[in-house]
Amino acid sequence: MGVPAFYRWLADRYPLSISDVVEEEPPVDPSGHNPNGIEFDNLYLDMNGIIHPCFHPDGKEAEEERLRKEFEGEGILLSKDKRETSDSNVITPGTQFMALLSVVLQYFIQTRLNHNPGWQNMKVILSYSNAPGEGEHKIMEYIRLQRNLPGFNPNTRHCLYGLDADLIMVALATHEITSQY
């Protein structure tokens, strides 16, 4: 359950908490420095904010074509079938779509780790939809557990990406050094 207009409230009352982001044009070199001048130790993605817009596209799939070209440039050929999936109920834990998405994400991550020099020293953790809990709570649990590990650095910088206002709320509650996009 979201918090309606929370982002707007936060931006209006705390304008310095919001900053513009410089985006690099593809292909992006992940081993390079952040063009925004801020380096992070950890990136967390709440996939709901990535998957849900795919079922409600604006501008009829321009991003799909860009991604198709990017994958083809890496030697990954995608099906040319244009299947319109308009039933957003398939993005529910336990569905065949979510099981397939888990396999595809595993493949994507493993391919990047094995073949992309910018990913060589990364640790990637993928939490599937069949693992109990919402994405933002799984992320926060992971961040909190890091505090108990030997050698924990209290200055570890976290970057969280998601479209859910709940993510902002739980990130603020951790009192960790975070940025929200």
TIVO-2410 file (N, C-alpha, C; in nm, 3 decimals):
# residues 181
REC num residu      c1      c2      c3 atome chaine
REC   1      M   0.084  -0.117   0.000     N      A
REC   1      M   0.000   0.000   0.000    CA      A
REC   1      M   0.089   0.124   0.000     C      A
REC   2      G   0.069   0.211  -0.094     N      A
REC   2      G   0.151   0.329  -0.110    CA      A
REC   2      G   0.108   0.444  -0.020     C      A
REC   3      V   0.185   0.548  -0.028     N      A
REC   3      V   0.156   0.671   0.045    CA      A
REC   3      V   0.132   0.778  -0.063     C      A
REC   4      P   0.005   0.808  -0.094     N      A
REC   4      P  -0.024   0.900  -0.202    CA      A
REC   4      P   0.042   1.036  -0.182     C      A
REC   5      A   0.106   1.085  -0.287     N      A
REC   5      A   0.167   1.219  -0.292    CA      A
REC   5      A   0.280   1.240  -0.192     C      A
REC   6      F   0.337   1.133  -0.136     N      A
REC   6      F   0.445   1.150  -0.039    CA      A
REC   6      F   0.569   1.213  -0.102     C      A
REC   7      Y   0.603   1.168  -0.222     N      A
REC   7      Y   0.721   1.224  -0.289    CA      A
REC   7      Y   0.703   1.374  -0.309     C      A
REC   8      R   0.586   1.416  -0.355     N      A
REC   8      R   0.559   1.559  -0.376    CA      A
REC   8      R   0.570   1.635  -0.244     C      A
REC   9      W   0.516   1.580  -0.137     N      A
REC   9      W   0.523   1.644  -0.005    CA      A
REC   9      W   0.669   1.660   0.037     C      A
REC  10      L   0.747   1.554   0.019     N      A
REC  10      L   0.888   1.557   0.056    CA      A
REC  10      L   0.964   1.662  -0.027     C      A
REC  11      A   0.942   1.663  -0.157     N      A
REC  11      A   1.010   1.757  -0.246    CA      A
REC  11      A   0.972   1.901  -0.215     C      A
REC  12      D   0.846   1.925  -0.182     N      A
REC  12      D   0.802   2.062  -0.150    CA      A
REC  12      D   0.862   2.113  -0.019     C      A
REC  13      R   0.867   2.026   0.081     N      A
REC  13      R   0.914   2.069   0.212    CA      A
REC  13      R   1.066   2.062   0.229     C      A
REC  14      Y   1.129   1.969   0.157     N      A
REC  14      Y   1.274   1.950   0.168    CA      A
REC  14      Y   1.335   1.949   0.028     C      A
REC  15      P   1.335   2.063  -0.041     N      A
REC  15      P   1.382   2.065  -0.181    CA      A
REC  15      P   1.528   2.024  -0.198     C      A
REC  16      L   1.610   2.041  -0.096     N      A
REC  16      L   1.750   2.001  -0.109    CA      A
REC  16      L   1.769   1.848  -0.104     C      A
REC  17      S   1.662   1.777  -0.068     N      A
REC  17      S   1.671   1.630  -0.066    CA      A
REC  17      S   1.654   1.572  -0.206     C      A
REC  18      I   1.619   1.655  -0.302     N      A
REC  18      I   1.598   1.611  -0.440    CA      A
REC  18      I   1.707   1.672  -0.527     C      A
REC  19      S   1.767   1.591  -0.613     N      A
REC  19      S   1.868   1.644  -0.704    CA      A
REC  19      S   1.848   1.584  -0.842     C      A
REC  20      D   1.884   1.662  -0.943     N      A
REC  20      D   1.877   1.612  -1.080    CA      A
REC  20      D   1.985   1.506  -1.100     C      A
REC  21      V   1.958   1.412  -1.187     N      A
REC  21      V   2.050   1.303  -1.213    CA      A
REC  21      V   2.098   1.312  -1.357     C      A
REC  22      V   2.229   1.302  -1.376     N      A
REC  22      V   2.287   1.298  -1.509    CA      A
REC  22      V   2.288   1.152  -1.554     C      A
REC  23      E   2.227   1.126  -1.668     N      A
REC  23      E   2.225   0.990  -1.721    CA      A
REC  23      E   2.318   0.979  -1.839     C      A
REC  24      E   2.397   0.874  -1.842     N      A
REC  24      E   2.486   0.849  -1.955    CA      A
REC  24      E   2.407   0.784  -2.068     C      A
REC  25      E   2.450   0.809  -2.189     N      A
REC  25      E   2.389   0.744  -2.304    CA      A
REC  25      E   2.446   0.603  -2.316     C      A
REC  26      P   2.364   0.505  -2.353     N      A
REC  26      P   2.415   0.369  -2.371    CA      A
REC  26      P   2.515   0.363  -2.485     C      A
REC  27      P   2.610   0.273  -2.483     N      A
REC  27      P   2.635   0.179  -2.373    CA      A
REC  27      P   2.707   0.249  -2.258     C      A
REC  28      V   2.669   0.212  -2.137     N      A
REC  28      V   2.727   0.269  -2.016    CA      A
REC  28      V   2.837   0.178  -1.966     C      A
REC  29      D   2.948   0.236  -1.926     N      A
REC  29      D   3.059   0.159  -1.870    CA      A
REC  29      D   3.042   0.154  -1.718     C      A
REC  30      P   2.995   0.042  -1.663     N      A
REC  30      P   2.970   0.036  -1.519    CA      A
REC  30      P   3.095   0.043  -1.434     C      A
REC  31      S   3.212   0.025  -1.494     N      A
REC  31      S   3.335   0.033  -1.417    CA      A
REC  31      S   3.384   0.177  -1.403     C      A
REC  32      G   3.323   0.269  -1.477     N      A
REC  32      G   3.363   0.409  -1.472    CA      A
REC  32      G   3.305   0.481  -1.351     C      A
REC  33      H   3.339   0.608  -1.338     N      A
REC  33      H   3.288   0.687  -1.227    CA      A
REC  33      H   3.147   0.735  -1.254     C      A
REC  34      N   3.073   0.757  -1.149     N      A
REC  34      N   2.937   0.807  -1.157    CA      A
REC  34      N   2.940   0.951  -1.209     C      A
REC  35      P   2.870   0.982  -1.318     N      A
REC  35      P   2.872   1.117  -1.373    CA      A
REC  35      P   2.807   1.220  -1.280     C      A
REC  36      N   2.741   1.174  -1.176     N      A
REC  36      N   2.678   1.265  -1.080    CA      A
REC  36      N   2.772   1.305  -0.968     C      A
REC  37      G   2.893   1.248  -0.968     N      A
REC  37      G   2.991   1.285  -0.867    CA      A
REC  37      G   2.971   1.220  -0.732     C      A
REC  38      I   2.880   1.125  -0.724     N      A
REC  38      I   2.854   1.054  -0.598    CA      A
REC  38      I   2.877   0.906  -0.624     C      A
REC  39      E   2.960   0.844  -0.545     N      A
REC  39      E   2.985   0.701  -0.559    CA      A
REC  39      E   2.909   0.626  -0.450     C      A
REC  40      F   2.855   0.511  -0.485     N      A
REC  40      F   2.780   0.429  -0.391    CA      A
REC  40      F   2.846   0.293  -0.378     C      A
REC  41      D   2.829   0.233  -0.260     N      A
REC  41      D   2.882   0.100  -0.236    CA      A
REC  41      D   2.783  -0.007  -0.277     C      A
REC  42      N   2.654   0.023  -0.262     N      A
REC  42      N   2.550  -0.076  -0.288    CA      A
REC  42      N   2.435  -0.012  -0.364     C      A
REC  43      L   2.382  -0.087  -0.461     N      A
REC  43      L   2.264  -0.046  -0.537    CA      A
REC  43      L   2.156  -0.150  -0.514     C      A
REC  44      Y   2.038  -0.104  -0.480     N      A
REC  44      Y   1.924  -0.193  -0.455    CA      A
REC  44      Y   1.812  -0.153  -0.550     C      A
REC  45      L   1.755  -0.250  -0.618     N      A
REC  45      L   1.646  -0.225  -0.711    CA      A
REC  45      L   1.520  -0.292  -0.660     C      A
REC  46      D   1.415  -0.213  -0.642     N      A
REC  46      D   1.284  -0.269  -0.614    CA      A
REC  46      D   1.222  -0.290  -0.752     C      A
REC  47      M   1.220  -0.414  -0.797     N      A
REC  47      M   1.183  -0.446  -0.935    CA      A
REC  47      M   1.040  -0.410  -0.970     C      A
REC  48      N   0.953  -0.389  -0.871     N      A
REC  48      N   0.816  -0.348  -0.902    CA      A
REC  48      N   0.815  -0.222  -0.988     C      A
REC  49      G   0.904  -0.129  -0.956     N      A
REC  49      G   0.911  -0.003  -1.030    CA      A
REC  49      G   0.966  -0.020  -1.170     C      A
REC  50      I   1.023  -0.136  -1.199     N      A
REC  50      I   1.075  -0.164  -1.332    CA      A
REC  50      I   0.976  -0.249  -1.411     C      A
REC  51      I   0.914  -0.346  -1.345     N      A
REC  51      I   0.826  -0.440  -1.413    CA      A
REC  51      I   0.687  -0.381  -1.440     C      A
REC  52      H   0.628  -0.315  -1.342     N      A
REC  52      H   0.491  -0.263  -1.360    CA      A
REC  52      H   0.477  -0.168  -1.478     C      A
REC  53      P   0.570  -0.074  -1.501     N      A
REC  53      P   0.555   0.013  -1.618    CA      A
REC  53      P   0.558  -0.062  -1.751     C      A
REC  54      C   0.616  -0.180  -1.754     N      A
REC  54      C   0.618  -0.259  -1.877    CA      A
REC  54      C   0.477  -0.302  -1.917     C      A
REC  55      F   0.387  -0.309  -1.823     N      A
REC  55      F   0.250  -0.349  -1.851    CA      A
REC  55      F   0.159  -0.229  -1.876     C      A
REC  56      H   0.214  -0.111  -1.859     N      A
REC  56      H   0.139   0.012  -1.883    CA      A
REC  56      H   0.230   0.109  -1.959     C      A
REC  57      P   0.273   0.071  -2.080     N      A
REC  57      P   0.374   0.152  -2.150    CA      A
REC  57      P   0.318   0.284  -2.202     C      A
REC  58      D   0.399   0.386  -2.191     N      A
REC  58      D   0.369   0.515  -2.252    CA      A
REC  58      D   0.455   0.527  -2.376     C      A
REC  59      G   0.402   0.578  -2.484     N      A
REC  59      G   0.481   0.597  -2.604    CA      A
REC  59      G   0.503   0.470  -2.683     C      A
REC  60      K   0.429   0.361  -2.656     N      A
REC  60      K   0.431   0.234  -2.730    CA      A
REC  60      K   0.570   0.177  -2.753     C      A
REC  61      E   0.638   0.140  -2.642     N      A
REC  61      E   0.750   0.046  -2.647    CA      A
REC  61      E   0.879   0.098  -2.706     C      A
REC  62      A   0.908   0.226  -2.700     N      A
REC  62      A   1.036   0.279  -2.749    CA      A
REC  62      A   1.150   0.217  -2.669     C      A
REC  63      E   1.131   0.196  -2.540     N      A
REC  63      E   1.234   0.137  -2.454    CA      A
REC  63      E   1.259  -0.007  -2.495     C      A
REC  64      E   1.155  -0.077  -2.536     N      A
REC  64      E   1.172  -0.216  -2.579    CA      A
REC  64      E   1.267  -0.224  -2.698     C      A
REC  65      E   1.251  -0.134  -2.794     N      A
REC  65      E   1.337  -0.135  -2.912    CA      A
REC  65      E   1.482  -0.103  -2.874     C      A
REC  66      R   1.501  -0.008  -2.783     N      A
REC  66      R   1.636   0.027  -2.738    CA      A
REC  66      R   1.702  -0.093  -2.671     C      A
REC  67      L   1.628  -0.161  -2.583     N      A
REC  67      L   1.683  -0.278  -2.514    CA      A
REC  67      L   1.711  -0.392  -2.612     C      A
REC  68      R   1.623  -0.410  -2.710     N      A
REC  68      R   1.644  -0.514  -2.810    CA      A
REC  68      R   1.776  -0.491  -2.883     C      A
REC  69      K   1.803  -0.367  -2.923     N      A
REC  69      K   1.928  -0.335  -2.992    CA      A
REC  69      K   2.048  -0.355  -2.901     C      A
REC  70      E   2.033  -0.317  -2.772     N      A
REC  70      E   2.143  -0.336  -2.677    CA      A
REC  70      E   2.176  -0.484  -2.661     C      A
REC  71      F   2.074  -0.568  -2.646     N      A
REC  71      F   2.096  -0.711  -2.631    CA      A
REC  71      F   2.157  -0.771  -2.758     C      A
REC  72      E   2.106  -0.730  -2.874     N      A
REC  72      E   2.161  -0.782  -3.000    CA      A
REC  72      E   2.308  -0.744  -3.016     C      A
REC  73      G   2.345  -0.624  -2.967     N      A
REC  73      G   2.483  -0.581  -2.971    CA      A
REC  73      G   2.573  -0.668  -2.886     C      A
REC  74      E   2.515  -0.734  -2.786     N      A
REC  74      E   2.589  -0.824  -2.698    CA      A
REC  74      E   2.575  -0.969  -2.742     C      A
REC  75      G   2.512  -0.990  -2.858     N      A
REC  75      G   2.499  -1.125  -2.911    CA      A
REC  75      G   2.381  -1.203  -2.856     C      A
REC  76      I   2.290  -1.136  -2.788     N      A
REC  76      I   2.172  -1.203  -2.733    CA      A
REC  76      I   2.054  -1.173  -2.825     C      A
REC  77      L   2.003  -1.274  -2.892     N      A
REC  77      L   1.892  -1.254  -2.984    CA      A
REC  77      L   1.760  -1.280  -2.913     C      A
REC  78      L   1.670  -1.186  -2.928     N      A
REC  78      L   1.538  -1.198  -2.867    CA      A
REC  78      L   1.436  -1.233  -2.973     C      A
REC  79      S   1.330  -1.295  -2.932     N      A
REC  79      S   1.222  -1.331  -3.023    CA      A
REC  79      S   1.164  -1.205  -3.086     C      A
REC  80      K   1.127  -1.215  -3.212     N      A
REC  80      K   1.066  -1.101  -3.281    CA      A
REC  80      K   0.915  -1.096  -3.259     C      A
REC  81      D   0.860  -1.198  -3.190     N      A
REC  81      D   0.716  -1.199  -3.164    CA      A
REC  81      D   0.677  -1.075  -3.086     C      A
REC  82      K   0.571  -1.013  -3.129     N      A
REC  82      K   0.518  -0.897  -3.058    CA      A
REC  82      K   0.396  -0.942  -2.979     C      A
REC  83      R   0.420  -0.997  -2.863     N      A
REC  83      R   0.308  -1.041  -2.779    CA      A
REC  83      R   0.273  -0.928  -2.685     C      A
REC  84      E   0.152  -0.885  -2.691     N      A
REC  84      E   0.105  -0.781  -2.601    CA      A
REC  84      E   0.051  -0.848  -2.475     C      A
REC  85      T   0.115  -0.827  -2.365     N      A
REC  85      T   0.066  -0.878  -2.238    CA      A
REC  85      T   0.002  -0.762  -2.165     C      A
REC  86      S  -0.126  -0.764  -2.159     N      A
REC  86      S  -0.194  -0.652  -2.096    CA      A
REC  86      S  -0.252  -0.689  -1.959     C      A
REC  87      D  -0.247  -0.815  -1.925     N      A
REC  87      D  -0.301  -0.859  -1.798    CA      A
REC  87      D  -0.194  -0.847  -1.690     C      A
REC  88      S  -0.200  -0.741  -1.612     N      A
REC  88      S  -0.098  -0.720  -1.509    CA      A
REC  88      S  -0.112  -0.818  -1.392     C      A
REC  89      N  -0.214  -0.904  -1.395     N      A
REC  89      N  -0.227  -1.006  -1.291    CA      A
REC  89      N  -0.116  -1.110  -1.299     C      A
REC  90      V  -0.048  -1.119  -1.414     N      A
REC  90      V   0.060  -1.217  -1.428    CA      A
REC  90      V   0.182  -1.178  -1.344     C      A
REC  91      I   0.189  -1.053  -1.299     N      A
REC  91      I   0.302  -1.013  -1.215    CA      A
REC  91      I   0.264  -1.028  -1.068     C      A
REC  92      T   0.224  -1.151  -1.038     N      A
REC  92      T   0.185  -1.191  -0.904    CA      A
REC  92      T   0.269  -1.312  -0.866     C      A
REC  93      P   0.323  -1.317  -0.744     N      A
REC  93      P   0.403  -1.434  -0.705    CA      A
REC  93      P   0.327  -1.564  -0.728     C      A
REC  94      G   0.401  -1.663  -0.780     N      A
REC  94      G   0.343  -1.795  -0.805    CA      A
REC  94      G   0.294  -1.815  -0.947     C      A
REC  95      T   0.293  -1.711  -1.028     N      A
REC  95      T   0.248  -1.728  -1.167    CA      A
REC  95      T   0.361  -1.780  -1.254     C      A
REC  96      Q   0.323  -1.835  -1.370     N      A
REC  96      Q   0.422  -1.886  -1.465    CA      A
REC  96      Q   0.511  -1.772  -1.514     C      A
REC  97      F   0.454  -1.654  -1.534     N      A
REC  97      F   0.532  -1.539  -1.579    CA      A
REC  97      F   0.643  -1.506  -1.479     C      A
REC  98      M   0.611  -1.505  -1.351     N      A
REC  98      M   0.711  -1.470  -1.249    CA      A
REC  98      M   0.819  -1.577  -1.239     C      A
REC  99      A   0.783  -1.703  -1.259     N      A
REC  99      A   0.883  -1.810  -1.259    CA      A
REC  99      A   0.978  -1.791  -1.377     C      A
REC 100      L   0.923  -1.760  -1.493     N      A
REC 100      L   1.006  -1.736  -1.612    CA      A
REC 100      L   1.092  -1.611  -1.593     C      A
REC 101      L   1.035  -1.507  -1.534     N      A
REC 101      L   1.111  -1.385  -1.510    CA      A
REC 101      L   1.231  -1.413  -1.419     C      A
REC 102      S   1.214  -1.496  -1.320     N      A
REC 102      S   1.324  -1.532  -1.231    CA      A
REC 102      S   1.437  -1.599  -1.308     C      A
REC 103      V   1.402  -1.690  -1.398     N      A
REC 103      V   1.503  -1.759  -1.478    CA      A
REC 103      V   1.575  -1.660  -1.569     C      A
REC 104      V   1.500  -1.571  -1.632     N      A
REC 104      V   1.559  -1.472  -1.723    CA      A
REC 104      V   1.651  -1.377  -1.647     C      A
REC 105      L   1.609  -1.334  -1.529     N      A
REC 105      L   1.694  -1.245  -1.449    CA      A
REC 105      L   1.822  -1.315  -1.404     C      A
REC 106      Q   1.811  -1.443  -1.367     N      A
REC 106      Q   1.931  -1.519  -1.332    CA      A
REC 106      Q   2.028  -1.524  -1.450     C      A
REC 107      Y   1.975  -1.552  -1.569     N      A
REC 107      Y   2.057  -1.558  -1.689    CA      A
REC 107      Y   2.122  -1.423  -1.717     C      A
REC 108      F   2.044  -1.316  -1.709     N      A
REC 108      F   2.094  -1.182  -1.734    CA      A
REC 108      F   2.210  -1.149  -1.640     C      A
REC 109      I   2.191  -1.175  -1.512     N      A
REC 109      I   2.294  -1.146  -1.412    CA      A
REC 109      I   2.419  -1.230  -1.436     C      A
REC 110      Q   2.400  -1.359  -1.458     N      A
REC 110      Q   2.515  -1.448  -1.479    CA      A
REC 110      Q   2.593  -1.411  -1.604     C      A
REC 111      T   2.521  -1.373  -1.710     N      A
REC 111      T   2.587  -1.331  -1.834    CA      A
REC 111      T   2.669  -1.206  -1.810     C      A
REC 112      R   2.614  -1.110  -1.738     N      A
REC 112      R   2.688  -0.987  -1.709    CA      A
REC 112      R   2.811  -1.016  -1.621     C      A
REC 113      L   2.794  -1.097  -1.520     N      A
REC 113      L   2.906  -1.129  -1.432    CA      A
REC 113      L   3.018  -1.200  -1.507     C      A
REC 114      N   2.982  -1.285  -1.604     N      A
REC 114      N   3.082  -1.363  -1.677    CA      A
REC 114      N   3.145  -1.288  -1.794     C      A
REC 115      H   3.074  -1.192  -1.853     N      A
REC 115      H   3.122  -1.134  -1.978    CA      A
REC 115      H   3.137  -0.982  -1.978     C      A
REC 116      N   3.092  -0.914  -1.878     N      A
REC 116      N   3.101  -0.768  -1.876    CA      A
REC 116      N   3.207  -0.726  -1.775     C      A
REC 117      P   3.318  -0.667  -1.820     N      A
REC 117      P   3.426  -0.631  -1.728    CA      A
REC 117      P   3.381  -0.540  -1.613     C      A
REC 118      G   3.283  -0.457  -1.637     N      A
REC 118      G   3.234  -0.368  -1.532    CA      A
REC 118      G   3.162  -0.440  -1.419     C      A
REC 119      W   3.123  -0.564  -1.442     N      A
REC 119      W   3.052  -0.643  -1.342    CA      A
REC 119      W   3.143  -0.743  -1.272     C      A
REC 120      Q   3.269  -0.753  -1.312     N      A
REC 120      Q   3.357  -0.859  -1.264    CA      A
REC 120      Q   3.370  -0.867  -1.111     C      A
REC 121      N   3.373  -0.755  -1.043     N      A
REC 121      N   3.393  -0.756  -0.897    CA      A
REC 121      N   3.266  -0.726  -0.820     C      A
REC 122      M   3.152  -0.746  -0.884     N      A
REC 122      M   3.025  -0.718  -0.817    CA      A
REC 122      M   2.968  -0.841  -0.750     C      A
REC 123      K   2.896  -0.816  -0.644     N      A
REC 123      K   2.819  -0.920  -0.578    CA      A
REC 123      K   2.673  -0.887  -0.607     C      A
REC 124      V   2.600  -0.981  -0.664     N      A
REC 124      V   2.460  -0.959  -0.700    CA      A
REC 124      V   2.374  -1.057  -0.622     C      A
REC 125      I   2.273  -1.004  -0.557     N      A
REC 125      I   2.178  -1.087  -0.483    CA      A
REC 125      I   2.041  -1.064  -0.547     C      A
REC 126      L   1.978  -1.171  -0.588     N      A
REC 126      L   1.846  -1.163  -0.650    CA      A
REC 126      L   1.746  -1.230  -0.557     C      A
REC 127      S   1.650  -1.155  -0.512     N      A
REC 127      S   1.544  -1.211  -0.428    CA      A
REC 127      S   1.420  -1.228  -0.515     C      A
REC 128      Y   1.377  -1.350  -0.528     N      A
REC 128      Y   1.264  -1.382  -0.616    CA      A
REC 128      Y   1.132  -1.344  -0.553     C      A
REC 129      S   1.031  -1.342  -0.638     N      A
REC 129      S   0.897  -1.308  -0.590    CA      A
REC 129      S   0.841  -1.416  -0.498     C      A
REC 130      N   0.895  -1.537  -0.505     N      A
REC 130      N   0.844  -1.643  -0.417    CA      A
REC 130      N   0.905  -1.637  -0.277     C      A
REC 131      A   1.004  -1.550  -0.256     N      A
REC 131      A   1.056  -1.527  -0.121    CA      A
REC 131      A   0.960  -1.432  -0.051     C      A
REC 132      P   0.917  -1.465   0.070     N      A
REC 132      P   0.817  -1.383   0.137    CA      A
REC 132      P   0.862  -1.238   0.160     C      A
REC 133      G   0.769  -1.147   0.150     N      A
REC 133      G   0.795  -1.007   0.180    CA      A
REC 133      G   0.795  -0.918   0.057     C      A
REC 134      E   0.771  -0.790   0.081     N      A
REC 134      E   0.775  -0.692  -0.026    CA      A
REC 134      E   0.920  -0.648  -0.048     C      A
REC 135      G   0.947  -0.602  -0.169     N      A
REC 135      G   1.082  -0.566  -0.208    CA      A
REC 135      G   1.150  -0.469  -0.113     C      A
REC 136      E   1.079  -0.363  -0.076     N      A
REC 136      E   1.142  -0.262   0.011    CA      A
REC 136      E   1.178  -0.319   0.148     C      A
REC 137      H   1.099  -0.413   0.197     N      A
REC 137      H   1.128  -0.473   0.327    CA      A
REC 137      H   1.244  -0.573   0.318     C      A
REC 138      K   1.254  -0.643   0.206     N      A
REC 138      K   1.369  -0.733   0.185    CA      A
REC 138      K   1.498  -0.652   0.176     C      A
REC 139      I   1.492  -0.538   0.107     N      A
REC 139      I   1.610  -0.452   0.096    CA      A
REC 139      I   1.652  -0.402   0.233     C      A
REC 140      M   1.558  -0.354   0.310     N      A
REC 140      M   1.590  -0.299   0.444    CA      A
REC 140      M   1.642  -0.407   0.537     C      A
REC 141      E   1.586  -0.527   0.528     N      A
REC 141      E   1.636  -0.638   0.611    CA      A
REC 141      E   1.782  -0.666   0.577     C      A
REC 142      Y   1.815  -0.667   0.449     N      A
REC 142      Y   1.953  -0.690   0.408    CA      A
REC 142      Y   2.046  -0.581   0.463     C      A
REC 143      I   2.004  -0.455   0.451     N      A
REC 143      I   2.086  -0.344   0.499    CA      A
REC 143      I   2.107  -0.356   0.650     C      A
REC 144      R   2.001  -0.386   0.723     N      A
REC 144      R   2.012  -0.398   0.869    CA      A
REC 144      R   2.103  -0.513   0.909     C      A
REC 145      L   2.096  -0.624   0.836     N      A
REC 145      L   2.181  -0.740   0.869    CA      A
REC 145      L   2.328  -0.710   0.847     C      A
REC 146      Q   2.360  -0.620   0.755     N      A
REC 146      Q   2.500  -0.586   0.728    CA      A
REC 146      Q   2.567  -0.525   0.850     C      A
REC 147      R   2.490  -0.455   0.932     N      A
REC 147      R   2.546  -0.391   1.053    CA      A
REC 147      R   2.607  -0.492   1.149     C      A
REC 148      N   2.556  -0.614   1.148     N      A
REC 148      N   2.602  -0.717   1.242    CA      A
REC 148      N   2.722  -0.796   1.192     C      A
REC 149      L   2.767  -0.769   1.070     N      A
REC 149      L   2.880  -0.845   1.015    CA      A
REC 149      L   3.012  -0.788   1.064     C      A
REC 150      P   3.110  -0.875   1.086     N      A
REC 150      P   3.243  -0.824   1.124    CA      A
REC 150      P   3.299  -0.737   1.013     C      A
REC 151      G   3.361  -0.627   1.050     N      A
REC 151      G   3.421  -0.537   0.952    CA      A
REC 151      G   3.323  -0.444   0.886     C      A
REC 152      F   3.200  -0.434   0.941     N      A
REC 152      F   3.100  -0.344   0.883    CA      A
REC 152      F   3.151  -0.201   0.883     C      A
REC 153      N   3.138  -0.134   0.771     N      A
REC 153      N   3.178   0.006   0.758    CA      A
REC 153      N   3.054   0.094   0.775     C      A
REC 154      P   3.046   0.174   0.881     N      A
REC 154      P   2.926   0.257   0.903    CA      A
REC 154      P   2.909   0.367   0.798     C      A
REC 155      N   3.011   0.389   0.716     N      A
REC 155      N   3.001   0.489   0.610    CA      A
REC 155      N   2.963   0.430   0.476     C      A
REC 156      T   2.916   0.306   0.475     N      A
REC 156      T   2.872   0.243   0.352    CA      A
REC 156      T   2.757   0.324   0.293     C      A
REC 157      R   2.767   0.353   0.163     N      A
REC 157      R   2.664   0.434   0.097    CA      A
REC 157      R   2.572   0.344   0.016     C      A
REC 158      H   2.443   0.364   0.034     N      A
REC 158      H   2.341   0.283  -0.031    CA      A
REC 158      H   2.262   0.369  -0.129     C      A
REC 159      C   2.231   0.313  -0.245     N      A
REC 159      C   2.145   0.378  -0.342    CA      A
REC 159      C   2.026   0.286  -0.367     C      A
REC 160      L   1.906   0.338  -0.345     N      A
REC 160      L   1.785   0.259  -0.362    CA      A
REC 160      L   1.706   0.313  -0.480     C      A
REC 161      Y   1.657   0.223  -0.565     N      A
REC 161      Y   1.573   0.265  -0.676    CA      A
REC 161      Y   1.439   0.195  -0.664     C      A
REC 162      G   1.335   0.273  -0.673     N      A
REC 162      G   1.200   0.220  -0.671    CA      A
REC 162      G   1.102   0.332  -0.686     C      A
REC 163      L   0.981   0.298  -0.724     N      A
REC 163      L   0.878   0.399  -0.744    CA      A
REC 163      L   0.781   0.408  -0.626     C      A
REC 164      D   0.804   0.326  -0.526     N      A
REC 164      D   0.713   0.316  -0.413    CA      A
REC 164      D   0.751   0.414  -0.304     C      A
REC 165      A   0.657   0.493  -0.257     N      A
REC 165      A   0.684   0.586  -0.147    CA      A
REC 165      A   0.723   0.509  -0.021     C      A
REC 166      D   0.676   0.384  -0.010     N      A
REC 166      D   0.713   0.301   0.105    CA      A
REC 166      D   0.865   0.283   0.113     C      A
REC 167      L   0.930   0.276  -0.002     N      A
REC 167      L   1.075   0.260  -0.006    CA      A
REC 167      L   1.143   0.381   0.057     C      A
REC 168      I   1.093   0.500   0.028     N      A
REC 168      I   1.148   0.622   0.089    CA      A
REC 168      I   1.131   0.616   0.240     C      A
REC 169      M   1.013   0.579   0.285     N      A
REC 169      M   0.983   0.574   0.429    CA      A
REC 169      M   1.076   0.477   0.502     C      A
REC 170      V   1.089   0.355   0.451     N      A
REC 170      V   1.172   0.257   0.522    CA      A
REC 170      V   1.319   0.293   0.511     C      A
REC 171      A   1.361   0.356   0.401     N      A
REC 171      A   1.501   0.400   0.387    CA      A
REC 171      A   1.533   0.506   0.491     C      A
REC 172      L   1.443   0.599   0.512     N      A
REC 172      L   1.464   0.702   0.614    CA      A
REC 172      L   1.471   0.642   0.754     C      A
REC 173      A   1.394   0.537   0.775     N      A
REC 173      A   1.388   0.474   0.908    CA      A
REC 173      A   1.517   0.400   0.943     C      A
REC 174      T   1.600   0.364   0.845     N      A
REC 174      T   1.722   0.289   0.875    CA      A
REC 174      T   1.832   0.378   0.931     C      A
REC 175      H   1.824   0.508   0.904     N      A
REC 175      H   1.928   0.604   0.943    CA      A
REC 175      H   2.062   0.571   0.879     C      A
REC 176      E   2.058   0.502   0.764     N      A
REC 176      E   2.178   0.472   0.688    CA      A
REC 176      E   2.201   0.585   0.588     C      A
REC 177      I   2.321   0.590   0.531     N      A
REC 177      I   2.352   0.688   0.427    CA      A
REC 177      I   2.293   0.633   0.297     C      A
REC 178      T   2.179   0.691   0.254     N      A
REC 178      T   2.111   0.640   0.137    CA      A
REC 178      T   2.076   0.754   0.042     C      A
REC 179      S   2.054   0.717  -0.082     N      A
REC 179      S   1.996   0.806  -0.179    CA      A
REC 179      S   1.882   0.731  -0.244     C      A
REC 180      Q   1.776   0.801  -0.275     N      A
REC 180      Q   1.657   0.741  -0.333    CA      A
REC 180      Q   1.639   0.796  -0.474     C      A
REC 181      Y   1.620   0.708  -0.571     N      A
REC 181      Y   1.594   0.751  -0.709    CA      A
REC 181      Y   1.464   0.694  -0.755     C      A
***
